[in-house]
Amino acid sequence: MSNSTQTLKIAIIGCGGIANGKHMPSLAKQPQAQMVAFCDIVKERAEKAAAEFGVAGAKVYTDYRELLKDESIDVIHVCTPNDSHSEISVASLEADKHVMCEKPMAKTTAQAKEMVEAARRTGKKLTIGYQNRYRNDSLYLKQLCEAGELGDIYLGKALAIRRRAVPTWGVFLDEEKQGGGPLIDIGTHALDLTLWLMDNYKPKSVLGSTFHKLGHRKNSANAFGPWDPEEFKVEDSAFGFITMENGATIILESSWALNVVEIGEAKTILAGTEGGADMKDGLRINGEKLSRLYDTTIDLNAGGVAFYSGEVENDADREQRLWIEAILEDKEPMVTPEQAFVVTQILEAIYESSKTGKAVYFE
């Protein structure tokens, strides 16, 4: 397949916050992408998206099944609530479309498994929108890990901590549609990043705790305005202790509301036999040389593509560019469905462990 002249025809299913905030603006910057169809259960949202981001004559739908009948569409972006990710992605793959599905992969492990199997069965590409892998600090740290600079990484901390930033729009507080709160919303990013940097996708056991301690409060301080306690059906914080088959340990911390001062989202701390790394204050690397300890902050502003082109590519734009390239050049996407499946598997195990009070063991 030629990668120099071909243009991919892309359809957006779900024209809400994440589509407008990430997918459509970044796709609009890709010369080999054309947004030709838009679907949303609220027709006005799809019409607005088509007017702003679509090609001339872009089609508008309220039923994704009707959209999938269009054989000219090459790629589907699924930007709907979590409970419909699997159903729409599987149907899109079976309609002979490549699929980028927004994170998390699915609400349940069973649904995620259906997506993996559909991608294998159809031979179409499937990726999940874990855009934090595409940040400059993440990509540089990945290179260090692959070069063995940290040695054998046996401890990872996946951090997604907000003090008071509960999303009060959309269906974020609806357990039925989302499957959970901060754990499945932002904890999923931190876990994906940590597993990817450690290159370790073989969990052995999970012990988890979830809390709904602050969500019942009225008129609470919150970055997005007070939440409605009657609507707050999900946890406000969640924590997991994950043991991998090779003995490595990952600690996952996530919250929308928690009484802590030190916050950080989609960050990781790694400790290996040769060195360590964290993203708490820029990208810091630590270790020992000549019987002395050292730590250094990496300057991620020097050099790179921006030096030559005068343009800086953000992580969302880079995510879309590399996704388009993966399709046109027939390469594996940077986020594979098998990797994203393990993330969902662990998240579900944390919720299950919290409900039962027992560890969850994987076969």
N, C-alpha and C positions, 0 to 999 in steps of 0.2 A: 504494500500500500504506500503510495507516495505521500510524503509528509511535507512537501513544499507548496503544493498548489491546492490540496483538498481543503474544503471547508466542511466542518461538522454542523449539522442541523440539530439544535438542542431545544428541548422542551423543559419547562419548569412546572413541577407539580407541587402546589403549596406556595402562594405568593405573599406570605406574611413576613414576620420580622427577620428571620435568618436569610430568606431569599433576597430581601431588600437590603439587608445589612452586609451580606457577604457575597453570595453566589452571583446575583445579577450584575452588580457593579464591577466585579472582577472579570466575569465572562465578557462583559462589554469591552474590556481592554484587550481581549485576545483576538488577533486578526483572523484566526482560523476557526472562530466560533460564531455562529449566528443563532440567536434565540428566535425561534419561529412559532412557538406555541406556549400558551400559559394556561394553567388550570388551577382553579380554587373553588371551594364550595360557596364562597362569596364572590359572585360574578364581578362585582365592581373592583375587587382587588386584582383579579386577573386582567381586567380591562386596563386598569391603571398601569400594571406592570408591562403589558403589551405596548401601551402608548409610550412608556418611558424607555424601555429596553429592547423592544421587539423590532424585527425587520419590517419593512413595508408589507402590509397584508398579513401580519402575524395573527394566528388563530387564537381564539379564546374558548375555554371549556369550563364546565362545572363538574363534569364526570371524567375522571382520568381514563376510564375504559374506552370512552369515545376517542380520546386523544391517541391512545395506543394503537388505534386502527390505522393511523397515518403511517404508511410504510416509508415515507421519505425522512422521517425523524430518525437520527442516528443515536442520540444520547438523551437520557432522562436524568434530571436532577430532582431528587425526592426531598422536599423541604417541609414536610408535614409533621404533626405530632407523632411521638414515638410509637403509639399503638398501631399506626398504619404503615410504618416503615417497611416491614416485611411483606405485607400483602401487596403493596404498590411496587416494591422492588422486584419481587418474584414475577409479578405479572409483566413488568417492563422487560425483564430479562427474557421471558418466554415470548415476548413480542419482538424479539431480535434487536433489543436496544442495549447499549452500554449504560451502566447506572452509577451515578454518584449519589449516595444516600447520606443525608446529614447524620451526625452522631446523635445518640449512640446507635449502634447498628440496629438494635431492636429492643423491644421491651423485655423479652424473655430469651433464654438460651435456645429454646425450641424454635422460636421464630427466626433467630439468627442462623441456626443450623439450616433452615429451609432456604435462606438466602445463599449460603455457601454452596449448598447442593444445586441450586438453580443456576448459579454462575458456572459451576463445573459441567452441568448437564447441557447448557446452551452454548458454552464456549465464549460467552460475552464477558466483558470486563465489568467488575464491580469494585467500587472503592467506597470508603466511609470518610466523612468530612472532619478528620482530626487535624485541623489546620495548625496546631501548635508545633507539629513536627517541622513545619516549613519556616519557622523563625530563624533568624541568624544565629542566635545563641544555641538553639537546639541542633542545627545542622553542624555547627563547629564542634559541639560536644560529641555528637555522633561520630565525627571523624576521629576525635581523640580516643573514643572508646574502641572504635574499629582498629585503630593503630596500636592498641594495647597499652596506652599511656596510663590507664587506671588499673591495669592488671585484671585479675579475676574480681568482678564486681559482685559482692555478696550481700550488700545492703543497699536498698533503695527506699527513699521516702517520697511519696507522691502527695503533693500539697495543693489543695484547692480551698483555701480558707478565706471567707468573707466575714467581717464583723457584723455588719447589718447591710446586706444587699440582696434582699429577697425579691425576685422578679414578680411583679404584681399584674402583668399583662398576659394575654394568651391563656394557655392551659397549664402553665408551670406548676400551679398548686393542686392540680387535678391528678390524683394517683391513678385513676383508671386510664387516662389518656397518656400519662407520662411514665408511669411505672415507678415513680419515686421523686425525690427532691434533689438536693444538691449533689448527692452521690452519683445519680445517673445523669445529672445535668453538667456539672463542672468537675466532679471527681473523676468522671470518665476520661476527660482530657488529661488530667495529671497521671492517671494510671496508664493510659496509652503511651504517653511520653516516656514514662519510667520503664515500662516493659520493652519499648523499642530501643531505648538507649542501652539497656542491659542485654538486649537481644535474647530474652529469656521468655518463652511462651509455654512453659510446662509447669502449671501450678499443681501443688500436691494437696494443700489444705488451706482453708480460710476460716478465720474467726472474726465475727463482725458485731458491731454495736451501732444502732441508729437511735436518735433521740428526737422527740417532739416536745421540747421544753419551753420554747419561746414563742412558738407559732400561735398560741392561744391568746396572746396579749393584744389588747386594743391600743390604737394610737401609738404604736411603737416607732421609735426612730428607725428610719430606713432610707437608703439612698434613692429608692424609687417611690417614696411615699408610703404611708401606712398600709399594711396588708389587712385583708378582711379575715379575722380569725375563723369565721364560719366556712370560708373557702379553703383554708390552709389544711389540706388533707395529707400532706407528705411530711417526711422528716425535716427538721431544720439543721441537723448535723448528722454525720455518719463516719464511722471509722472502721478500718479493716486491718487485720494482721494476716499476711499472705506468706505461706512457706512454699518454695518452689522445689521441684524434684531434686535439683542439685544442692539443696540446702540453703540457697540464697533466700533472703527475707525482704519483703516489701511491706512498708507501713503506709497506709492510705488515710489521709485526713481530709474531710470535706465539710464545708458548712456554708449556709446562706446567712445564718444568724448564730453567733457564738461570742461569748464574753472574753475575747482576746484582743490584744492590741496589735500583735504581729500578724499581718495578713499576707496573702500571696496566692495567686491563681495560676494553674497550669505550670507549676514549678516542680523541680525534682532536686533531691540531694542524693548523691551516689558515693559509696565508699568501696574501694577495691584494695587489692593487695599492694598496688604500686602508687596509688594516689586517690584523691577524692575530688568531687566537684559539687558546686551548688549554684543556684540561680537566685539567691536571696538578694544580692546587691550587685547586679550585673552577673556575668559568668565568672565565677572564681574557681580556680584550680588549686589544690593543696597537695603537699607531699613532703618528702624528706630527701635531702641531698647532703652528702658529706657530713652525716651526723647532725644536721641542722634541719629544723622544720621550715617550710616556706609556704606562702600562699600568694597567688598572683591573680589579678583581674585582667581578663582578655579584652583588648581594645577591638571591638567589633565594627568600629566606624572607619577603620583604615582600609584602603584598597577595595578590592572587589569590583563588581560590575559597575557600581555607581561611579567609580573613578573614570571609567572609559565612556560611559553613555551619558553621564550627567543625571541619570534617573535612578531612583531607589525603588526596588520592587518590594512591596510588603508581603507578608506571609500569605494573605488571602489571594493576592494576585499570583504568587508563585505556585500556590496549591492548584489553581485553575490551569495555569500554563503547563505544569508538569502532568496534569491529568489529561489535557488535550494531547500532549506529546506522547503519552503512554498509549493512547488509542491510535493515533496516526502512525506511530512507529512500532506498534504491536509489541509494547514492552509491558512488564508487570507494573501495575500502579504502585506508588510509594507506600500507600496503606493497602495491604491485601485483606481480603475478606477473612482469611484464616486468622490473621493477627487481631482484627476487630472482634472476631468471635470470642477469643480468649478474654478480651476486656469485658464483654457482656457476661461471659461465664462467671468471672470473678465478682462482678457487681451483683449478679443474682445470688451468688453464694453469700455475700455479705448480708444482703437482706434476709436470706433464709436463716443464716446463723443467728442474726439478731432476734428473729421470731422464735426460734427453737431454743436458744441459749446454748447451742452445741456447735462444735466445729463441723464444717462441711469438707468431706474428703472426695477428691476426684479419682476416677478409675485410672 
